[in-house]
Amino acid sequence: MLPKSYFDDPLTRGVAYGAAQHVLDSNFTLLKLPVGYGKTVISMQVAQAIANLNGKHLQIMVIAPKAKRLDQSFHEAIMSTQKYFHADLQILPINGEEIGTFAGLNTMATQKPKMWKMFLQALYDQPTLLILDETHMNIRNATGVSSRTLRKVRRQVEKHHGFLRILGLTATPFDRGIIDSVGYLVLNGNYNSRTAFYNKEVVGYSTAHVRGLNQRDIEAAILDGEYNIHQEMFFNYQRVIDQLKKIIYAPDAPISFHIPRNEFSTREVELSEDGIKRLRRVEKMDRERAYADPMTKTEDYTAALTTDPAILHETLQLVKQPNNRQSLIFYQRNVTLDALRSSFNKAGIPHLEVNGHLQNFFTLNDTENPVFVQYLSGASAFESKSSNNSIYLDLPVSAILFDQSLGRNARRGQKVDSVMNYILAPTRNNREVSYFKNNYNQIVNKTQSNKEFEELFTTPWGAFDEDKI
C-alpha cells in the first residue's frame, strides 16, 4: 500500500480538485505536472472525487507504457484508494489486461468483436474514467490509429448517453507545441478531424494543396525550424488557445515535498582515430546524398558517435565513480546497446536493461548495478530511487523523451539533494561534431519553445473542498 500521507497532502488534494473540475467540464483533460510529482496518486483522487458523485462508485480504465505496467504502481494506487476512502473503483480491462495499451484497444476493436461488444456495453452501463499515463503522445496525431479508435469509443458512449471522461497525465504535454495541440482538440470534440481544424483555423489551408503544398509544408509555416509559432497563420490564434485552456490543466502548484533537482554536466570526449575516420565516411555519404533513406543515415551516425571506444570508456569511468549510484545510461538504437553490453561484459560490470525486449530491472530487484535504458521503452515509465545520476550517449529527436528521462531518478521522496546528468559530447580534433551539436541545439530550442507555450496554460491551484464536488 502507498502511505496515506501521499493522499492527505493538502497540495496534491488541491491539484486533484482542479483536475476533477476540468474532467467534469471536458471530454479530455491533460494534467501537466513536473516529473516525480505524484500524478498517479492525484489521478486516484480525481477518480475518488468523481466516484463521490456516483454513490462512491466509478469504473476506471488505465492505458500506460509497458514499464509502468510492470512496476504495478497503478494497481497499488487503486488498492490504496479503495482501502483509505472506501471507494468502489472497478477496473474495466482492455483486451484482458487491467493496465492496458492502445494496441490492445485497437485489437479488440478490429479482431475481437464479442469482446469489443461487451467492452462497449460496460461503458454504456457505468460511468467511466479513462486514465492515460504518459501515453498522450499516441493521440497527438489526429489521423493515427490510437486517436481514431479512442474517438470512436467516445462517440459510441455519447450516442448511448453514457459518461466517459479521459484524463491524461504528463510532465511533457508538447513536443511541437501548437502542432501537437490539434490532436488534443480533435479528441475533445472541438473539431471532427485534423482537416476540419486546419480548414477553420489556418489561413490559406483550403487552397494549400492546389498551390502544391503538403501537410508538412503547412506545419513548417506555422512552426518554423527554430520552433517559433507564427500566429499570423491563424484566423484567430487566441480562439485556439482559449479552447486548449479548457483541456490542459497546468496548476502552478508549489512543491511541499522533496524532489531532487537536476544538474547537468557536458563531458567532451575526443573520438578515437578509427572513430574519426568512420565519422568522416558517414559525413561524406551524407554530403553526397548517398543514403537511400534517413533511417540508415541516422543508424550510421549513431554507430560512429556512440560505439566509439573513447565514448564507452568515459561511460565506464562515470559508472565507476564512487559517488555515482546505479547509473541510468540512455540510448536510442540497438547498435549502441550491443556496444554497451560488450564493453560492460569485458569490464566485468553487471547491468540491467529496460528496452523493448528485456525489462529485467523490474524482476531482479537490483538497486545497485547500472541500467541501460532505451528512450522509447523506458524514458517515461519507470523510476529508480536508488539512482543519483544519468549518462546520455546520444539525444533523442523528441524533447518529450529527453524531458521524461530526467524524471526517472528525480522522484518524490528521494533522499538525495540532486541528480547529475552527464551528456557525452563527442569531439574531433577538440571541435564539436556538427551532427551531435545540431541534435543538442534542436532539443534546447524545442524545450524552450515548449516551455513558453506551456506557460499559456499555467493556472493557480486551489485548496481541495470535497463539498464542492
HELIX and SHEET records of a PDB file:
HELIX    1   1 LYS A    4  ASP A    8  1                                   5    
HELIX    2   2 PRO A   10  ASP A   25  1                                  16    
HELIX    3   3 LYS A   39  ASN A   52  1                                  14    
HELIX    4   4 LYS A   66  LEU A   70  1                                   5    
HELIX    5   5 SER A   73  PHE A   85  1                                  13    
HELIX    6   6 PHE A  102  GLN A  111  1                                  10    
HELIX    7   7 PRO A  113  ASP A  125  1                                  13    
HELIX    8   8 HIS A  136  ILE A  139  5                                   4    
HELIX    9   9 VAL A  145  LYS A  159  1                                  15    
HELIX   10  10 ILE A  178  ASN A  188  1                                  11    
HELIX   11  11 ARG A  194  GLU A  201  1                                   8    
HELIX   12  12 TYR A  205  THR A  207  5                                   3    
HELIX   13  13 GLN A  215  ILE A  222  1                                   8    
HELIX   14  14 GLN A  231  MET A  233  5                                   3    
HELIX   15  15 TYR A  237  LYS A  245  1                                   9    
HELIX   16  16 GLU A  273  ARG A  287  1                                  15    
HELIX   17  17 PRO A  294  THR A  306  1                                  13    
HELIX   18  18 PRO A  309  LYS A  320  1                                  12    
HELIX   19  19 ASN A  334  ALA A  347  1                                  14    
HELIX   20  20 PHE A  361  LEU A  364  1                                   4    
HELIX   21  21 TYR A  375  GLY A  378  1                                   4    
HELIX   22  22 ALA A  399  SER A  405  1                                   7    
HELIX   23  23 SER A  434  GLU A  454  1                                  21    
HELIX   24  24 GLU A  455  PHE A  457  5                                   3    
HELIX   25  25 GLU A  466  LYS A  468  5                                   3    
SHEET    1   A 7 ASP A  88  ILE A  91  0                                        
SHEET    2   A 7 HIS A  57  ILE A  63  1                                        
SHEET    3   A 7 THR A 128  ASP A 133  1                                        
SHEET    4   A 7 LEU A 164  THR A 170  1                                        
SHEET    5   A 7 PHE A  28  LYS A  32  1                                        
SHEET    6   A 7 ILE A 248  PRO A 251  1                                        
SHEET    7   A 7 THR A 458  THR A 459  1                                        
SHEET    1   B 3 ASP A  88  ILE A  91  0                                        
SHEET    2   B 3 HIS A  57  ILE A  63  1                                        
SHEET    3   B 3 ILE A  99  GLY A 100  1                                        
SHEET    1   C 6 ARG A 261  GLU A 270  0                                        
SHEET    2   C 6 SER A 418  ARG A 428  1                                        
SHEET    3   C 6 ASN A 389  TYR A 392  1                                        
SHEET    4   C 6 LEU A 328  TYR A 331  1                                        
SHEET    5   C 6 VAL A 371  GLN A 374  1                                        
SHEET    6   C 6 LEU A 352  VAL A 354  1                                        
SHEET    1   D 3 ARG A 261  GLU A 270  0                                        
SHEET    2   D 3 SER A 418  ARG A 428  1                                        
SHEET    3   D 3 ARG A 431  GLU A 432 -1                                        
END                                                                             
